[in-house]
């Protein structure tokens, strides 16, 4: 699997999307595909950003997979401090946080749930 990125906007505020493809494309070939997809969606996209619209078009027309948060299975935050290292999973409208707690009468492995 090979990964490609599309950026929109400046470095501080811009949006970036990630795409995957089973074949390795030369950078210039990918650039040409992006320009073609951009021209197709520029006047009529409904996504939140042009980059997302281009990624979705490349998924429809060129065999890419637009890697989105909905495909994310698990997210782990790592930190030098143990208490700031935790697992976050999402299923449906439920987001679950798994973290370890100090032994102060609380269970060793805690779980907190929050609805979006």
N, CA, C and O of each residue as an XYZ file, in Angstrom:
464
protein
N       0.854     -1.174      0.000
C       0.000      0.000      0.000
C       0.901      1.237      0.000
O       1.894      1.295      0.725
N       0.546      2.204     -0.807
C       1.301      3.446     -0.910
C       0.377      4.601     -0.535
O      -0.823      4.560     -0.806
N       0.942      5.623      0.087
C       0.142      6.724      0.613
C       0.497      8.035     -0.082
O       1.646      8.293     -0.441
N      -0.545      8.850     -0.254
C      -0.424     10.131     -0.935
C      -1.187     11.161     -0.121
O      -2.171     10.831      0.542
N      -0.739     12.403     -0.169
C      -1.370     13.449      0.625
C      -1.719     14.630     -0.270
O      -0.982     14.970     -1.196
N      -2.859     15.248      0.024
C      -3.282     16.463     -0.669
C      -3.445     17.540      0.395
O      -4.139     17.334      1.390
N      -2.805     18.689      0.186
C      -2.887     19.821      1.113
C      -3.726     20.919      0.494
O      -3.765     21.083     -0.726
N      -4.394     21.664      1.348
C      -5.145     22.836      0.907
C      -4.916     23.949      1.904
O      -4.959     23.710      3.111
N      -4.678     25.147      1.437
C      -4.455     26.273      2.332
C      -3.007     26.381      2.741
O      -2.151     25.627      2.280
N      -2.748     27.349      3.630
C      -1.375     27.517      4.089
C      -1.044     26.483      5.162
O      -1.921     25.743      5.609
N       0.202     26.435      5.566
C       0.669     25.416      6.491
C       0.025     25.498      7.870
O      -0.113     24.473      8.537
N      -0.370     26.684      8.313
C      -0.907     26.831      9.654
C      -2.386     26.500      9.771
O      -2.817     25.962     10.791
N      -3.178     26.814      8.735
C      -4.620     26.670      8.838
C      -5.175     25.683      7.822
O      -6.372     25.394      7.846
N      -4.356     25.171      6.949
C      -4.832     24.350      5.846
C      -5.372     22.999      6.246
O      -5.237     22.557      7.387
N      -5.986     22.360      5.275
C      -6.513     21.014      5.453
C      -5.626     20.050      4.677
O      -5.084     20.404      3.630
N      -5.481     18.858      5.179
C      -4.735     17.822      4.479
C      -5.543     16.539      4.527
O      -6.166     16.222      5.541
N      -5.529     15.807      3.431
C      -6.203     14.517      3.389
C      -5.196     13.463      2.953
O      -4.228     13.758      2.252
N      -5.436     12.257      3.370
C      -4.556     11.139      3.076
C      -5.283     10.159      2.176
O      -6.453      9.848      2.397
N      -4.585      9.675      1.162
C      -5.122      8.667      0.250
C      -4.179      7.479      0.211
O      -2.977      7.625      0.434
N      -4.720      6.311     -0.070
C      -3.913      5.104     -0.203
C      -4.215      4.474     -1.557
O      -5.325      4.592     -2.074
N      -3.215      3.805     -2.125
C      -3.387      3.115     -3.400
C      -2.514      1.872     -3.382
O      -1.429      1.876     -2.800
N      -2.985      0.816     -4.016
C      -2.217     -0.432     -4.030
C      -0.982     -0.342     -4.912
O      -0.020     -1.082     -4.706
N      -0.996      0.550     -5.886
C       0.142      0.699     -6.785
C       0.915      1.966     -6.461
O       0.354      2.955     -5.990
N       2.214      1.914     -6.723
C       3.039      3.109     -6.538
C       2.969      3.939     -7.808
O       3.367      3.485     -8.881
N       2.464      5.153     -7.682
C       2.396      6.074     -8.802
C       3.560      7.049     -8.710
O       3.979      7.426     -7.616
N       4.068      7.446     -9.836
C       5.107      8.467     -9.849
C       4.471      9.776     -9.374
O       3.304     10.031     -9.671
N       5.206     10.599     -8.651
C       4.637     11.852     -8.145
C       3.967     12.707     -9.225
O       2.896     13.268     -8.993
N       4.592     12.808    -10.401
C       3.993     13.623    -11.458
C       2.678     13.011    -11.933
O       1.739     13.744    -12.244
N       2.594     11.680    -11.996
C       1.348     11.003    -12.380
C       0.244     11.288    -11.361
O      -0.897     11.547    -11.741
N       0.579     11.241    -10.073
C      -0.388     11.571     -9.024
C      -0.837     13.028     -9.161
O      -2.022     13.335     -9.038
N       0.113     13.912     -9.414
C      -0.192     15.331     -9.592
C      -1.187     15.535    -10.739
O      -2.130     16.316    -10.611
N      -0.980     14.845    -11.840
C      -1.895     14.956    -12.980
C      -3.291     14.449    -12.618
O      -4.286     15.056    -13.014
N      -3.377     13.359    -11.881
C      -4.679     12.836    -11.437
C      -5.386     13.829    -10.517
O      -6.596     14.028    -10.623
N      -4.629     14.448     -9.618
C      -5.205     15.444     -8.707
C      -5.736     16.635     -9.498
O      -6.838     17.114     -9.229
N      -4.972     17.113    -10.459
C      -5.426     18.256    -11.262
C      -6.696     17.916    -12.040
O      -7.600     18.746    -12.141
N      -6.769     16.714    -12.585
C      -7.960     16.283    -13.328
C      -9.171     16.206    -12.389
O     -10.252     16.684    -12.731
N      -8.987     15.603    -11.202
C     -10.080     15.495    -10.227
C     -10.509     16.880     -9.752
O     -11.703     17.135     -9.594
N      -9.562     17.765     -9.524
C      -9.860     19.135     -9.094
C     -10.749     19.825    -10.115
O     -11.734     20.468     -9.753
N     -10.407     19.695    -11.377
C     -11.190     20.334    -12.436
C     -12.616     19.787    -12.467
O     -13.557     20.525    -12.758
N     -12.779     18.503    -12.171
C     -14.112     17.890    -12.189
C     -15.007     18.367    -11.046
O     -16.219     18.496    -11.221
N     -14.420     18.631     -9.878
C     -15.243     18.936     -8.698
C     -15.261     20.412     -8.316
O     -16.067     20.819     -7.479
N     -14.401     21.206     -8.903
C     -14.187     22.579     -8.455
C     -15.468     23.394     -8.307
O     -15.616     24.118     -7.323
N     -16.380     23.299     -9.239
C     -17.582     24.138     -9.214
C     -18.780     23.508     -8.509
O     -19.827     24.145     -8.392
N     -18.645     22.265     -8.039
C     -19.853     21.606     -7.532
C     -19.656     20.725     -6.300
O     -20.535     19.920     -5.990
N     -18.555     20.846     -5.600
C     -18.333     19.921     -4.477
C     -19.156     20.323     -3.253
O     -19.430     21.500     -3.023
N     -19.544     19.296     -2.469
C     -20.344     19.507     -1.266
C     -19.556     19.208      0.009
O     -20.050     19.464      1.106
N     -18.351     18.676     -0.113
C     -17.523     18.371      1.041
C     -17.096     19.661      1.733
O     -17.258     20.753      1.189
N     -16.549     19.522      2.935
C     -16.110     20.684      3.716
C     -14.909     21.400      3.108
O     -14.698     22.584      3.367
N     -14.126     20.694      2.306
C     -12.950     21.317      1.705
C     -12.749     20.774      0.300
O     -13.225     19.692     -0.042
N     -12.037     21.544     -0.500
C     -11.702     21.111     -1.848
C     -10.814     19.868     -1.797
O     -10.964     18.968     -2.624
N      -9.901     19.810     -0.847
C      -9.019     18.644     -0.722
C      -9.828     17.368     -0.501
O      -9.530     16.334     -1.098
N     -10.852     17.437      0.357
C     -11.710     16.266      0.574
C     -12.475     15.898     -0.686
O     -12.621     14.715     -0.998
N     -12.963     16.889     -1.412
C     -13.699     16.632     -2.641
C     -12.802     15.955     -3.685
O     -13.224     15.015     -4.359
N     -11.576     16.438     -3.809
C     -10.632     15.831     -4.751
C     -10.331     14.396     -4.327
O     -10.295     13.499     -5.169
N     -10.116     14.173     -3.036
C      -9.836     12.819     -2.537
C     -11.003     11.878     -2.827
O     -10.792     10.741     -3.249
N     -12.222     12.342     -2.604
C     -13.395     11.507     -2.878
C     -13.523     11.204     -4.363
O     -13.899     10.092     -4.736
N     -13.216     12.175     -5.215
C     -13.247     11.948     -6.665
C     -12.189     10.928     -7.071
O     -12.461     10.059     -7.899
N     -10.987     11.020     -6.504
C      -9.936     10.048     -6.801
C     -10.323      8.656     -6.313
O      -9.955      7.655     -6.927
N     -11.059      8.594     -5.220
C     -11.552      7.299     -4.742
C     -12.543      6.719     -5.748
O     -12.488      5.530     -6.062
N     -13.446      7.556     -6.253
C     -14.454      7.098     -7.224
C     -13.839      6.722     -8.568
O     -14.244      5.734     -9.181
N     -12.872      7.494     -9.023
C     -12.430      7.353    -10.406
C     -11.076      6.676    -10.619
O     -10.800      6.200    -11.721
N     -10.237      6.623     -9.604
C      -8.867      6.160     -9.854
C      -8.388      5.077     -8.892
O      -7.191      4.794     -8.842
N      -9.278      4.473     -8.140
C      -8.896      3.343     -7.292
C      -8.179      3.686     -6.009
O      -7.574      2.810     -5.391
N      -8.230      4.951     -5.587
C      -7.632      5.345     -4.314
C      -8.604      5.049     -3.181
O      -9.806      4.900     -3.403
N      -8.079      4.965     -1.974
C      -8.890      4.921     -0.770
C      -8.649      6.215     -0.022
O      -7.518      6.529      0.350
N      -9.724      6.970      0.197
C      -9.623      8.221      0.966
C      -9.629      7.809      2.433
O     -10.650      7.354      2.947
N      -8.505      7.966      3.099
C      -8.355      7.555      4.490
C      -8.977      8.638      5.364
O      -8.463      9.752      5.463
N     -10.102      8.286      6.000
C     -10.849      9.231      6.813
C     -10.905      8.770      8.267
O     -10.558      7.630      8.578
N     -11.341      9.654      9.147
C     -11.473      9.299     10.561
C     -12.429      8.133     10.767
O     -12.279      7.380     11.729
N     -13.406      7.970      9.884
C     -14.352      6.866     10.042
C     -13.671      5.512      9.873
O     -14.220      4.494     10.293
N     -12.493      5.482      9.269
C     -11.743      4.240      9.096
C     -10.806      3.969     10.272
O     -10.215      2.893     10.365
N     -10.674      4.930     11.154
C      -9.768      4.809     12.284
C     -10.311      3.804     13.298
O     -11.434      3.952     13.781
N      -9.529      2.802     13.614
C      -9.944      1.762     14.553
C      -9.599      2.151     15.983
O     -10.404      1.959     16.895
N      -8.417      2.691     16.177
C      -7.979      3.067     17.520
C      -6.970      4.193     17.423
O      -6.249      4.321     16.434
N      -6.931      4.995     18.450
C      -5.983      6.088     18.540
C      -5.338      6.023     19.913
O      -6.032      5.905     20.923
N      -4.016      6.097     19.956
C      -3.296      6.047     21.223
C      -2.528      7.346     21.394
O      -1.760      7.745     20.519
N      -2.738      7.987     22.505
C      -1.961      9.162     22.865
C      -0.772      8.682     23.691
O      -0.958      7.967     24.676
N       0.441      9.061     23.309
C       1.625      8.697     24.090
C       2.239      9.946     24.683
O       2.222     11.019     24.078
N       2.775      9.788     25.867
C       3.370     10.906     26.571
C       4.475     10.348     27.456
O       4.500      9.153     27.749
N       5.370     11.197     27.873
C       6.417     10.763     28.782
C       5.837     10.341     30.125
O       6.428      9.516     30.822
N       4.684     10.899     30.497
C       4.012     10.529     31.735
C       3.011      9.424     31.463
O       2.240      9.496     30.506
N       3.023      8.403     32.302
C       2.124      7.258     32.139
C       0.656      7.675     32.108
O      -0.120      7.152     31.309
N       0.272      8.615     32.975
C      -1.131      9.019     33.054
C      -1.623      9.730     31.794
O      -2.830      9.849     31.582
N      -0.710     10.196     30.967
C      -1.090     10.850     29.722
C      -0.955      9.937     28.508
O      -1.053     10.387     27.367
N      -0.729      8.646     28.765
C      -0.687      7.644     27.702
C      -1.970      6.835     27.805
O      -2.215      6.161     28.806
N      -2.796      6.910     26.746
C      -4.094      6.248     26.806
C      -4.576      5.866     25.415
O      -4.080      6.363     24.404
N      -5.556      4.969     25.395
C      -6.179      4.482     24.176
C      -7.546      5.115     24.034
O      -8.298      5.205     25.005
N      -7.874      5.558     22.818
C      -9.181      6.125     22.529
C      -9.772      5.333     21.375
O      -9.167      5.238     20.307
N     -10.966      4.758     21.589
C     -11.652      4.048     20.517
C     -12.988      4.714     20.260
O     -13.519      5.425     21.114
N     -13.521      4.477     19.080
C     -14.796      5.080     18.718
C     -15.635      4.041     18.005
O     -15.171      3.376     17.079
N     -16.876      3.909     18.446
C     -17.799      2.983     17.805
C     -19.168      3.637     17.778
O     -19.758      3.895     18.827
N     -19.671      3.903     16.594
C     -20.948      4.604     16.484
C     -20.820      5.994     17.065
O     -19.914      6.748     16.709
N     -21.743      6.333     17.970
C     -21.722      7.644     18.612
C     -20.993      7.622     19.949
O     -21.032      8.606     20.688
N     -20.331      6.518     20.271
C     -19.672      6.384     21.564
C     -18.164      6.415     21.404
O     -17.597      5.691     20.586
N     -17.534      7.248     22.182
C     -16.080      7.337     22.224
C     -15.654      6.825     23.590
O     -16.158      7.301     24.608
N     -14.724      5.853     23.636
C     -14.291      5.243     24.886
C     -12.812      5.524     25.112
O     -11.987      5.358     24.214
N     -12.496      5.952     26.326
C     -11.134      6.265     26.715
C     -10.676      5.218     27.725
O     -11.320      5.029     28.756
N      -9.571      4.538     27.435
C      -8.997      3.531     28.331
C      -7.690      4.085     28.883
O      -6.798      4.475     28.130
N      -7.593      4.113     30.206
C      -6.374      4.634     30.806
C      -6.091      3.916     32.118
O      -7.002      3.350     32.723
N      -4.854      3.932     32.558
C      -4.476      3.360     33.840
C      -4.564      4.429     34.905
O      -4.286      5.602     34.653
N      -4.954      4.015     36.101
C      -5.025      4.955     37.223
C      -4.110      4.468     38.331
O      -3.793      3.283     38.424
N      -3.697      5.402     39.162
C      -2.899      5.041     40.333
C      -3.765      4.226     41.281
O      -4.983      4.399     41.306
N      -3.160      3.345     42.057
C      -3.904      2.514     42.994
C      -4.271      3.329     44.232
O      -3.515      3.356     45.204
N      -5.420      3.990     44.202
C      -5.897      4.780     45.342
C      -7.345      4.418     45.662
O      -8.182      5.275     45.945
N      -7.605      3.109     45.606
C      -8.958      2.658     45.855
C      -9.775      2.562     44.581
O     -10.860      1.981     44.574
N      -9.254      3.131     43.504
C      -9.919      3.068     42.204
C      -9.463      1.796     41.487
O      -8.402      1.263     41.811
N     -10.229      1.304     40.531
C      -9.779      0.161     39.739
C      -8.492      0.503     38.992
O      -8.294      1.654     38.604
N      -7.612     -0.483     38.785
C      -6.353     -0.266     38.085
C      -6.586      0.188     36.652
O      -5.949      1.138     36.196
N      -7.483     -0.471     35.938
C      -7.767     -0.078     34.568
C      -9.114      0.589     34.541
O     -10.130     -0.046     34.824
N      -9.139      1.867     34.204
C     -10.381      2.624     34.204
C     -10.921      2.783     32.815
O     -10.182      2.680     31.836
N     -12.196      3.033     32.721
C     -12.829      3.255     31.435
C     -13.809      4.390     31.602
O     -14.623      4.391     32.525
N     -13.728      5.353     30.712
C     -14.661      6.472     30.722
C     -15.317      6.545     29.375
O     -14.644      6.372     28.359
N     -16.622      6.796     29.325
C     -17.321      6.904     28.059
C     -17.936      8.267     27.936
O     -18.414      8.851     28.908
N     -17.915      8.771     26.703
C     -18.547     10.058     26.428
C     -19.238      9.972     25.084
O     -18.649      9.468     24.127
N     -20.449     10.441     24.980
C     -21.168     10.462     23.707
C     -20.811     11.725     22.971
O     -20.633     12.787     23.569
N     -20.707     11.595     21.644
C     -20.413     12.770     20.803
C     -21.611     13.663     20.721
O     -21.563     14.701     20.061
